[in-house]
């Protein structure tokens, strides 16, 4: 997911995306432990995306970012 896509999402969408990513990350870790993981870079990509989402959510908490009005 690109940074511009994260900027367009509201807080609820970001929280849902983060939860989905955490579930997907857990599944990838299970696959890795069972040695069934085809693409090990997927873990790295999901961890990075989670960090970006958490950063945007923290900006909402600090008031550095505001919700955009629905168009």
C-alpha positions as a LaTeX table, in Angstrom:
\begin{tabular}{lrrr}
\hline
Residue & $x$ (\AA) & $y$ (\AA) & $z$ (\AA) \\
\hline
Unk1 & 0.00 & 0.00 & 0.00 \\
Unk2 & 1.31 & 3.39 & $-0.93$ \\
Unk3 & 1.68 & 6.27 & 1.47 \\
Unk4 & $-0.79$ & 8.36 & $-0.54$ \\
Unk5 & $-3.44$ & 5.65 & $-0.08$ \\
Unk6 & $-2.91$ & 5.79 & 3.69 \\
Unk7 & $-3.36$ & 9.56 & 3.66 \\
Unk8 & $-6.78$ & 9.19 & 2.02 \\
Unk9 & $-8.11$ & 6.71 & 4.59 \\
Unk10 & $-9.95$ & 7.77 & 7.73 \\
Unk11 & $-9.20$ & 6.52 & 11.21 \\
Unk12 & $-11.73$ & 3.66 & 11.21 \\
Unk13 & $-10.51$ & 2.35 & 7.87 \\
Unk14 & $-6.92$ & 2.46 & 9.11 \\
Unk15 & $-7.78$ & 0.50 & 12.24 \\
Unk16 & $-9.58$ & $-2.15$ & 10.17 \\
Unk17 & $-6.64$ & $-2.38$ & 7.75 \\
Unk18 & $-4.22$ & $-2.73$ & 10.66 \\
Unk19 & $-6.25$ & $-5.57$ & 12.16 \\
Unk20 & $-6.41$ & $-7.34$ & 8.80 \\
Unk21 & $-2.65$ & $-6.94$ & 8.39 \\
Unk22 & $-1.98$ & $-8.30$ & 11.88 \\
Unk23 & $-4.07$ & $-11.38$ & 11.08 \\
Unk24 & $-2.27$ & $-11.86$ & 7.77 \\
Unk25 & 1.10 & $-11.45$ & 9.49 \\
Unk26 & 0.20 & $-14.09$ & 12.03 \\
Unk27 & $-0.76$ & $-16.49$ & 9.24 \\
Unk28 & 2.55 & $-15.83$ & 7.45 \\
Unk29 & 4.45 & $-16.55$ & 10.66 \\
Unk30 & 2.61 & $-19.85$ & 11.06 \\
Unk31 & 3.47 & $-20.76$ & 7.49 \\
Unk32 & 7.11 & $-19.87$ & 8.14 \\
Unk33 & 7.25 & $-22.07$ & 11.22 \\
Unk34 & 5.78 & $-24.96$ & 9.24 \\
Unk35 & 8.20 & $-24.26$ & 6.40 \\
Unk36 & 5.38 & $-23.69$ & 3.94 \\
Unk37 & 6.08 & $-20.02$ & 3.26 \\
Unk38 & 6.66 & $-19.32$ & $-0.43$ \\
Unk39 & 7.52 & $-15.63$ & $-0.21$ \\
Unk40 & 9.45 & $-14.68$ & 2.95 \\
Unk41 & 9.54 & $-11.02$ & 1.90 \\
Unk42 & 5.80 & $-10.84$ & 2.57 \\
Unk43 & 6.53 & $-10.69$ & 6.30 \\
Unk44 & 8.81 & $-7.70$ & 5.82 \\
Unk45 & 6.29 & $-5.89$ & 3.64 \\
Unk46 & 3.46 & $-6.40$ & 6.14 \\
Unk47 & 5.58 & $-5.28$ & 9.08 \\
Unk48 & 6.54 & $-2.10$ & 7.23 \\
Unk49 & 2.93 & $-1.40$ & 6.25 \\
Unk50 & 1.79 & $-1.93$ & 9.85 \\
Unk51 & 4.38 & 0.56 & 11.04 \\
Unk52 & 3.17 & 3.14 & 8.51 \\
Unk53 & $-0.45$ & 2.64 & 9.57 \\
Unk54 & 0.45 & 2.95 & 13.24 \\
Unk55 & 2.33 & 6.16 & 12.48 \\
Unk56 & $-0.70$ & 7.70 & 10.78 \\
Unk57 & $-2.98$ & 6.58 & 13.63 \\
Unk58 & $-0.60$ & 8.16 & 16.14 \\
Unk59 & $-0.71$ & 11.40 & 14.17 \\
Unk60 & $-4.50$ & 11.35 & 14.53 \\
Unk61 & $-4.12$ & 10.87 & 18.30 \\
Unk62 & $-1.68$ & 13.76 & 18.62 \\
Unk63 & $-3.84$ & 16.07 & 16.53 \\
Unk64 & $-1.29$ & 16.45 & 13.77 \\
Unk65 & $-3.74$ & 14.97 & 11.29 \\
Unk66 & $-7.48$ & 15.56 & 11.05 \\
Unk67 & $-10.26$ & 13.54 & 9.47 \\
Unk68 & $-11.10$ & 14.60 & 5.97 \\
Unk69 & $-14.73$ & 15.23 & 5.20 \\
Unk70 & $-16.49$ & 12.67 & 3.03 \\
Unk71 & $-16.97$ & 13.85 & $-0.55$ \\
\hline
\end{tabular}
